[in-house]
Amino acid sequence: MLQNKSVALLLISSVAFPATTFAAASSQTISLSFEECLARKETVISQLGVNPKNIIPVVNTNIMTMTKLCTVDGSVIVTCSKPDRKMVITQSTNSCR
């Protein structure tokens, strides 16, 4: 029987939660109307040159959209929120594949 509780917790966590790799991510938040946000989202997609098959709608309602863009070197998530009047762009080194 293990006497040291921290060793026991370490052993349990290594079995229950195997090692994972975390991607580097950064976000930028902009205050603007929902309509302006939707227009800027299209501009971001165009500027990145994302192939339509690499555009993944995650949420698409009349008050919020969240779209994942798969890029060559990672991914970008563009979120537009009508109630918050915010646009959040999150870039990650995590690929979509």
N, C-alpha and C positions, 0 to 999 in steps of 0.2 A: 504494500500500500504506500502511495506517495505521501510523504510528510510535508513537503513544501507545496503550498497552495499555488504559488505563482508558476511553478514548473507544471503542475497539473493543468492550470488554465492555459498555459502555452501549448501543451500537448493537445488539449481539446480544441483550441482555436486553430491549430495547424491542420487538424483533421476536418473540422467543420467548415473552415474557411481557407481553402487552398490558396496558394500564392497567386496574385493577379497582377497584371500590369496596368498602370493607370496612364491615361493619355494626358498630355499637357493641353490645357484649355484656357481661353481668355474670353471675356465678354465685354460688350460695349452696350450701354443703354442710352437711348435717345428719346426725348419727349416730343411727340408729335401726334397728330390726329390719326385715327384708324385708317382713313382713306389715303393720307399721305404715306403711312407706313406700308400699305399694300402696294402703292406705286414704287416706293423705294425698294421693296422686296424684289419686284420685277427688275429694277435697275441692278441690284446686287447679282441676281441670277444672270443677267446679260453680261455684266462686267466680268464675272467669273467664267463665262463661257460654258456653263454647265449643260451637259447633254440632257434633254428632256427625260430620258430613262433614268437619270441619276437625281431626279427631283422627287423626293418622297414626302407627300403631305401626311403629317402626323395628326394635326387637328385643323379642322376647317369649318368654323361656325360663323355666324354673323357678328360675333363679338371677339373672336380670337382665332388666329391662325398660327400654326407652327409648321415650318417646312424644313426638312433636312436636305441639304445639298451635298452630294458625294463629289469630292474633288480629288484630284490626282494625289495630293499630299495630305489628305485628311477629310474633314467634314465641316460644314457650317450649318448651324441651326438659326433660322430667322423666325422670331416670334413677334406677332403684332397683337396688342391687347387694347381693345376699345375702352373698357372701363378705366384702365390705368393710363391711357393715352401714351403708351410706351412701345418702343421697338427695341428688342434685345437681339443682338447678333453675337452668337457664340461660335468661336473657331476652335477646332480641336484637331490634334494630330491623330486621333482615333479614326481609322478608315471605316467606311460603310460595309466593307466586305467581311 
